[in-house]
Amino acid sequence: MDIRWYIVAVLVAVVTANSFEVDYKQYGLIPTLPAKSCRDIYQLNPTSDGKSGYYVVKIGDRPSFVYCDMELECGGEKGWMRITDMNITNGDECPHGWKKITSPVAACRASSDDDGCYSAQFSTHQVPYSRVCGMVIGYQKGSTDAFQPSSNSIDDPYVDGVSITYGTPRKHIWTYALGYNEAGGIYSCPCAVSGGPLPPSFVHENYYCESASYSNPGAAPYFTDDPVWDGEGCPSKNSCCSEPNLPWFFRQIPLTSDKNLEARICHDQHFSNEGVLVTEIKLYIQ
């Protein structure tokens, strides 16, 4: 190689490297240096010091402030972007598509008494993600029957409970199911003493199931003494509370997406017979 071309090549390499140099002490802290993700800030910015708070992330072609939870460890990773942190008992409002009640407990329920699935959308602000983390806590109303509903379609009430999905067509992330009673039978959770039906194949093993009733629940009662999906209150020989991470789930999705997350309250009978109440829902992406 001609020595002159060699010198030019070296100079171009130096200029190119310098033009892409990033001051990681400011990365995600100022609008002129937005980060790609909360995870990048956690891993690359030494001044963030693992502290949760609002940081600057590039959303589309503009910098935006988002809340990064740097302390939540889900799936062995830290640095999560918060999508929702809703707690009705603390006075939060229900999202559009759900209806707030204050008695017998403060909670969200389906916006109609009719059977079906009632959707709440949670914006990801078009930030790409490949991991989803979250939790749901709620209460049972009446004779919910877990995966007994006849439909096996993700678009229909395949469960009495909460279905978490993303994208169009819907892709499953996690299901929180409500069984008939703790003892078991054809309307109960698969994890009950005498297990009920398994979920549809698209759910696979990505679900939790629990019941708050210890006998025939009937149609009317609200079982407010025992929150469901919290990992507590299950009788002996019932494995519904045995998952170590309850109520939290973690899911690695097959392909990176930027689509909104959707949570649907589903029940396949009229609310006078069965219902699903949600008191908390938290969703994060990475």
N, C-alpha and C positions, 0 to 999 in steps of 0.2 A: 504493500500500500504506500502511496505517495505520502511523505511525512506531513505535507500541508493538509491533506484530507484527513489524516489521523488527528491533527490538532483541532480541525473544525469539528470532527465528530465528538471529541472530548468536551469541547466548549458547549456544544449543543446539549450533551448529556447533563452537564453541570447546570446550565440555565434551566433545563426542563425539570430537574430534580428540585431546584430552589423554588420554581414557580408553583410546585405542588406541596411545598413544605407547610405543615399545619402546626399552629400553636395549640397543642392539646390542652394547655392550661386554660384556654378560653373556649375550647370546643364544647358547643352546646350551651354556652353561658351568654353569648352575645348574638344579636340577630345577624351580624355579618359573618358568623361562623357557625351556622346551624349544623347539628349532627344528623346522621342518617337514622339513628334510633336511640332509645334509652339504653339499650344494651351496649351500644358503642360508647356512650358517655361513661357508663359504669366501668367498662374495660379500659378505656383510653385516656380519660381525663383524670389526672391525679388530684386536681383541686375539688372535684365533686365529693371525694372522700366517702363515697358510699352513702350519701345523704339523700333521702327522698325529698322531692319538691318539684317546682316547675322549671323546666329546661326548654331550650330552643331546638326544635327538630324541623327539618325541611319537609314540608308537606306540599306536594306538587312542585311549583316553582317559587314558593315563598316560605320564609321562616315563620314558625308558629310556636307558641308556648303550649306545652303539654305537661301533664303530671307524670313524672317517672318515679316508680316505687323501686328504690334501690335496696330495700331490706327484705322484701318478699323473695323467698327462695322457693321456686316452683319448678319441678322437673330437674333439679340440680343447677338451675341458672338464676342469676339475679339481673336486674335491669329491665323492668317491665313497664310498658306504657299503659296507664289506666284508661279503660274505656267507660266503666261505670262503677260507682261505689255507693249503692243505694241501700239505705237502711230506714225502713218505714217507721220503726219504733223510735228513731231519733228525729222524726218529723219530716223526712224527705217525702216528696210527692211521687206518685206512680208515673211511669212513662205512658205516652200515648198508646192506646190499645188495651191498657189495663185500667181497672177502676179501684180507687182507694176506699177502704172501709175503716171504721174506727172502733167497731164493736162486733164481736166480743174481744177482738184484738185489732191493733193497727196493722194493716196488711194490704197487699194488692190482690185482686182476684180478676177473673175474666170480665170483660166489659159488658157481657150479655149473659143471661141465664141459660141460653140455648146451648146444646152440645156443640163441640167443635174445638178449634185451636185459635187462640187469640194472641196476636203477634205484638211484640215490642221490639223496635229496632234500636241498635246501639252503634253509633257511627265510629268507624275506625279512622276517619278523616283521610282515607285512601293511603294510609301508611302500610307498606308491605309487611306481612308477618307470616311466620311458619309455625308458631307455637301459640297456644291459647291456654290461659290459666283462669280459674275462677271458682266460685262457690255459690250455692243457693241454700237458704234455710226457709222453711215454711211450716204450714200446719195442714192437717187433714180435716176435711169437712165431709161427713156422711160416708157412703159405701163405695169409695174409690176401689178400683180393681186392677191396678198396676198394668200388666201387659195382656190382660184378658180381652180388651177391645178387639173387635173382629178385623179391623183394618190393619194391614201391614205396610201401608204407604207412609212415607215420611211426610207427605203433605196433609195427611188426615190424622185424627186423634188416635194414633197407634198406642198411646199410653194415657193413663190418668196421671198427670204430673207436669213437669217442665221439660221442654225439648229445646236444646241449644244447637243452632245450626248457623251456616253461613252460605252466601252465594246463591246464584240462580242457574240451574236448578239447585234446590237445597242440598247441602252436604252436612252430614251429621257430625257433631262434635261430642256432645254429652247429653244424657237423659237422667233426670231425677224423677223416679217413679214412686207412686203412692199405692201401697197394697191395701187389701180389705181388712185384714187383721194380722196380728203377730203370730198366731198359731199356725196359719197356713191353710192350704186348700186352693181350688182352681182360680180364685180371685185374688190370691195373695202374691207377695214377692217371691221370686225364685229362691231367695235366701231365707225364707221363713222355715219354721220347723218342718212343715209339710209343704214343700215348695210349689209355687204356682208356675204358670207358663214362662218360658224364656222369652226374651225380647226378639223383635224381628232381626234378621241377619245384618241389616245395615247398622244396627246399634252395637253389635258384637259384644265386647265386654266393657264398653265405655258407658257405664251407667251406675247409679246408686239407687237403692230401693229400700223403703222403710214404711211401716205403718204405726199409727199412734193408738190404734184400737186393740184391745186384748180379747175381744169377743165379737159378737155380731154388732157391727157399728150402727146399723139402721141408717136412715136417710138424713135425719135432722142434725145430729150433734156436731158441734165444733170441738175438736180435740185439742184444746189450747193448753193442756197441762204438759204435753209432750211434743216439743218441736221435732220435726222430722228432718232427716239427713244431717243431723248434728253429731252422729256417732254415739249417742247416749240413749238409754231407756229400752234397749232390746232385751228380751228375756233369754234365759239360758237355752242352749241348743238352737238358737236363732243367730245366724251369722251376718245379719244385715248391718250390724254396727262394728264389724270386725275390720273393715278397711282402714288402714292406719292414717290416711290423709283426709278422712271425712272432716268437714264437708267439701274440701278442696278437690278439684280435678285438674289434671294436666293433660294436654293433648298435642302431639306433634302431627300436623296435618300433612298430607302427601305432597302437595305443591304449594308454593308461596302464593298468598292471596292478599288483596287489599280490600276485599268486600266487607260490608258491614256484618256485625254479629246480630243474630236474631234469637230472642228467647220467646217461646210460646207456652202459655198456660193452656193445657189440653184436658178435656174431660169428654167422654163419649155419651154422657147422659145429662139431663137437665140439672141445673144447679140445685134445685130442690131435693135432688137425690144424692148428688156428690159434687164436691168442689175442691179446688186447689188454691191455697193461700200462700203468698210469697211475702216474707218480711225482710229478707236481705238478698241481694244479688250483687256480686262483684265479678267483673270481667277485665282481663288484662291480655295484651298481645305482646309478642316479641318477634 
